[in-house]
Amino acid sequence: MKKNPQTELIHAPRKAPQLISTVQPPLYRASTIIFNNTDALFNRHWTDAYDYSYGTHGTPTTFTLGDHIAQIEGGLYHLLAPSGLSAINLVNSCLLSQGDEVWVPDNIYGPNMEHLHNLQQRYGIAVKVYNPMDVDSFSPSDKAKLLWLEAAGSVTLEFPDLSGLVKKAQAHNILTALDNTWGAGLAFNAFDFGEDHLSVDLTVHALTKYPSGGGDILMGSVVTRDQKLHHQLFRMHAIQGICVSGDDTAQIQRSLASMQLRYQQQSQSALTLLNWLKQQKELAQVLHPADPDSAGHAYWKDICKDGHSAGLVSVIFDAQYNLNDIRAFCDALTLFKLGFSWGGPVSLVMLYNLKEMRVLEHKHLKQGLLVRFCIGLEHPDDLIQDIAQALQHLKQHKNE
């Protein structure tokens, strides 16, 4: 039967063979996924390992990236989300109910705390704060359902007593969720760490950072080794309509091959800056888990056996410098750009007032305003020169 040219175009056969071997896996863009027949439609289940039913639930492109992220982190099951925070919110929404208790470290990623406070106000979830280097400060009640972990902590970079905290949570049948963005699955294996080969229940990871590596793609992941927990999360993932772009997924997949090399380069550059920063008299304190003087160093050394660490280093300025002084310092930087995130090619800087960020008292932190340096792929000598000239500008500004 002859068809209208418009119909012929829409249903034109794909004459070229559709399967070739390439360095990068093919990119699938799909909202609708076409079933070959009703048997294919009805003889499937959403819990199948690779269930192709609709674009939000997964395509070969998204499943391939998820498999590789799980492999890097030591997990078995994965979900992708449009940002790291979206992955965090998925975990909170799935695992917490009215009246439940959740424990968070005082150095938790700020937006996670904001989401939990929102759940607290709306649903009566109790949010409790603990000192990540003091297991005794984590004192759960029988209503506790979830323990959040940060290794290393946000902004101030303390490494927690990961083994002690996980053991205590397991003794109380509390699920453990680790924000694994700093370690990225490279600094340590969150599913097999310490002398006792401990494991968290799940990890979240801002793929925006090291996996993407370009400072241009937003994405997050949730990884676990527990199939039952994965199905619970997957169901909430589907209910909430969480999905990611195939194009964005392919871009991150393309970057994974260089991820470990970039991580090592930025880590080494951060250590070079660390040693120089410690000699600058304008700085009251330099914060980095690999530094023996930093809080949690012993825990980092115990967990990160190969000495790996992310390309982040924070400094606390001498208390004589006020906010205007620190703003002048940041504005004087030329290579470091003012912006959030890390893991990209361009070094970033951000300033913080810890008094507005922390709930507990921390005697290990000096008084003063904090600046976080996120190291890119520039040569460390050039970054040091940039900070040095900004410090000179700071002193001139102070004397004006």
N, C-alpha and C positions, 0 to 999 in steps of 0.2 A: 504494500500500500504506500503510495507516494505521500510524503509528508510535506508540510509547509517548511520553507527554508529556515524559518526561525526555530521550528521544532527540530529540524535536522541538525542545526548548529548546537543546540543544547544537548542533544543525545548523540553527538558524533562519537564514534568509537575511538579509543586510544590505541592507535595502530602501533606506535613505538613500544617496544618491550619496556615494561615498567620496573623491572628489577635489574639493577647493575650494582657492582661493588664500588664504593667510594670511600675516601678517607673519613668524611663526615657522614653520619647517618642521614637519610632523607628527611626532609621537613614535611610534616603533615599538618595542614590547616583544615580543621573540621569543627563545625558545630553539629550538623547532621552526619551521622554515620549510617551508611546504607547496608541493610541486611540482605543477603542473597535470596532468602526465602523465609517463610514463617517458621520453619524448623530452627533456623539460626536465631530468629527472634525469641522463640519461647524456650529453647533448650540452652539457656545461659542463666547465670546468676551474678549479681553484683559482687559477690565474694570470690568469684573466679580470679585467678592471678592476673590475667590481662583481659578484663571484660570491656569490650568495645561496644558501647551502647549509645553514647552521646559525648560530644566534645568536652563537656565539663568534667566527665568522669575519667577521661584519659584517651590518649592517642599513642601510636608507636613513638612519637617524638617526646611526649611528656613522660611516658613510662621508661623510656631509655635514659633520660636525664635522672629520673628518680632512682632507677637501679644503680646508676653510677654514684650518685650522692650517698646512697645507702652503703655501697661498697667502700667508699672513702671513709665513712664514719664507723664502719664495722657493724651496721645494722642489716636487717633483712627486708623490712617493709617500709614504704615511703608514701608520703603525700606531698604535693606541691601547692603552694599558696602564692598569691600575687605580691606578697612582701613578707619580710621577717616578722613584722608585727601582726600581720594576718595569721601567720602560723601560730604565734603565741596566743592570739585571741581564740583560735580554733581549739587549742588545748584547754584554755580556761573555760570556754563555753561548753566543752564536751565533758569535762571531768568534775566540774563544780556545780553544786545545786544549793538551793536555799538552806541556810543554816550550817553549811559546810565551813571548815576552817582550812585556810591555805597559808603556808609559811613562805616568806620571801626574804632573801638576804638584804641587808641595809644598802648594799651597793648594786641593787637590781637595776636593770635597764629601765629608765624612767617611764617610757610609754607602757610597759607591762604593768607597773604599779598604778598608772592612771586607769588602765582598763580594769584592774582588780578593784580599785576604789569605786569605779562605776558600778561594777557588779555588787559591791558591798552596799552601796546606796539603794540600788534597785531591788536586790534579792536577799539582803541580809547575810551575805557571805562574810565571814570574819577573816580579816587580813592581819596576820601576825608577822612581826619583823624580828629577825635574828641576826646575830653577829656571825658571819660566815667562817671566822677563825676560832669560834668558841662553840663547840658542840653543845655545851650545857645551856647556852642561850636559846637553843631549839628545844622547847618543852611542849610537845603537842598534846592536845586533849584527845578524847576518843572521837571527836568530830573532825579531826584533821584528815584530809583526803589527798592533799598535794603539797609537795615540797619543791620549790623552785631553787635552782642552783645556777650560779654564774662562775665560770672558771676561764679566765680571771674576771673579777668584778668590773662593772661598768665604771669608766672614768678614772677611778682611783686604783684599779688594777690589782687589788689584793687577791691572792690565790687562796681558795677556801680549803678547809679540812674536808676534802671531798670524801675520803674513805670513812671518816668518823660520821659525817652527816648521812651518807648513804646507808651505813650499817644501822644507825639509829632509826632512820625512816623505815627500813626493811623490818626491823624488830617491832615496829608499830603498824605494819601493813599499810604504809603510806606510799603512794606513787611518787617517783622522783622524775622531775623534768629539768634537763640541763640546757641552758642557752649555750650552744656549742659554736657560736660565731667566732669567738676569739681563737679557739683551738682548731676549728674548721675540719676536725677529723685528722689533722696532721700532727698537732702537738702531742696528742694522746688519744687513745681509743676509749671513748666514753662507755663502751660496752664490755671492756676488759681492761681494768686498770688496777694498779696497786698490787701488793704482794698477795692479796687474797682474791685477785681476779674478780673484782666487783664490777657491777654494771648498773647504770641508771635504767629507768624504765623507758624513757624516750628522750630524744633530743629535738630541739628546734634550731634552725640555722638560717641566718639571713644570707641567702645566696647572692644578694645584692653586693656583698663584700668580696671575699676572696674568690669564690667560684666564678662570678661575673668578671671581676677584675678590671672593668672599664669605666666604672663610675656612671654607667648609663642604663643599667637594667635593674628593675626591682623584682625580687622573688624571694620566697622562703620555702622551707621544707620542714617536715616532721618525720622523724625516723625512729623505728623501734624494732625489736627482735621478737616481740610478743604479738602473735597473730590475733588473739582475741582483742587485745588493746587496739591493734591496728584497725580491726573491723569496727570497733566502737568509734574511733576517730574518723574513719572513712564514711561512716553513716552520717555523722555530723557535718563532715566536709560536703557531702552530697546535699543534705537538707539546706545548708546555708548557700548553696550554689557557688562554692569557691572554685575558681578555675584560673588557668594561666594561659598566656598567649603562646601559640606554637612558635612564632617568630622569636619571641624573647627566650623561650626554652632552647631553641637551636643555637642562639647566640651564646648562652651560658655553656651548653654542651661543647661548643667550639673552643671555649676558653679553658676547659678542665685540663687539657693536656699540659698547659703551662702553669697550672695552679700551684703545684708544689715548688716549682722553680721561683715563682713570684713571691710565694710565702717566705722561702728561705732568704731571698735577696732582701726583702723588706725587714725581715727579722734581724739579719746581720747589720743592716744599716741602722736600725733602731738601737742595737747594742753599741755601735760606734758612737752614736749621738749620746747615749746614756753616759758613757765614760767621760765625754766632753762636758755635758751638762752638769755633772756632779762637781766640776771644778769652778762653776760660775757663782760668784758671791751674791749675785742678785736673787739666786734661787735658794729658798730655805730647805727644799726637799725635792728629790727626784724619785718617781714611782715607776717601778718595773719589776715583775715577778722574779726575773733572773738576777736582780741585784740583791746581794746578801743583806743589805740594810732595809729592804722592803718587807712589809708585813706579808706573811704567807709564803715567803721564799722557801722555807723548808718543805711546805706542802707541794709547791711547784716542783721542787727538786725530786720529791718522792714520786710524783705522778708523771711528770714530763721527763722520762728517763733519758731521752736523747738530747735534752737541753733545748728543745724547740720552744719558740714563743712568737707571738704575733708582732707586727711592726708598729706597736703603739708605745708611747712613753709620755707620762704626764709629769708636770712640774708644779710645785707650789711656790709662788713668789714670796719674797720677804714681805712681812706684814706692813712695812712702810709704804708699799705700793698700793694705791687705791684703784678703784675700777677704771677711772679715767686714764691712769697710768698704763694699766694692762690693755686697755683698748688702744692706746697709742702704740704699744709694743706690737699688737696683732696687726694694726693698720700699716706698720712699717715693714712687715714681712713682704717679700716679693715672690719667692718661690712657693712658700706655703700659702695656700688659698684658704680663705675663711669659709668653712662649710662642714656639714655633718657627714658622717659615714667614714669608711676607710676601705683599704684593700685595692684601691685604684692606682693608676700610674702617677697621679698628681698628689703631692703631699698636702695634707690639710691641717688646719689648726682650729681649735674651738676653746672658748673661755667659759669657766663655770664658777659659781659661788657655792661651795659645798654646804654652807649654812642653810641654803634653801633646798638642798637635795637629800640630806641625811636625817634620819629619825633618832638614831642612837648616838651616844657620845663615843668618839674614837680618839683615844689618847695618842695613837700612833701617827696621826696626821697633824702636821704643823698648821698654825694659823696663817691665813693668807689666801689669795685668790689662785685658782688652779687653771692651768692651760694644758690642753692635751694635744700632742703632736701625733698625727697619723702619717706614717712614713710611706712615701710613694716609691717610684723607681728611679728617681734622680740619684746622682752620685752623692754619697753622704758628706763629702767635703764641701760640696756646694750648699747643702742644707745647713751645715754648721756655719758657714760664712753668712748665710741669710739670717740665722738666729743671732749671730754675733753683731751684725750691723743693726738689727732691731733692738738688741740690748743697749747698744750705744745710744740709739735714739731714745730709748726709755730713760736713760740717765740724764740726757739733755732735757727731756720733757719734765723730769722731776725737778731739775734745777731752775727751770724757767719761772 
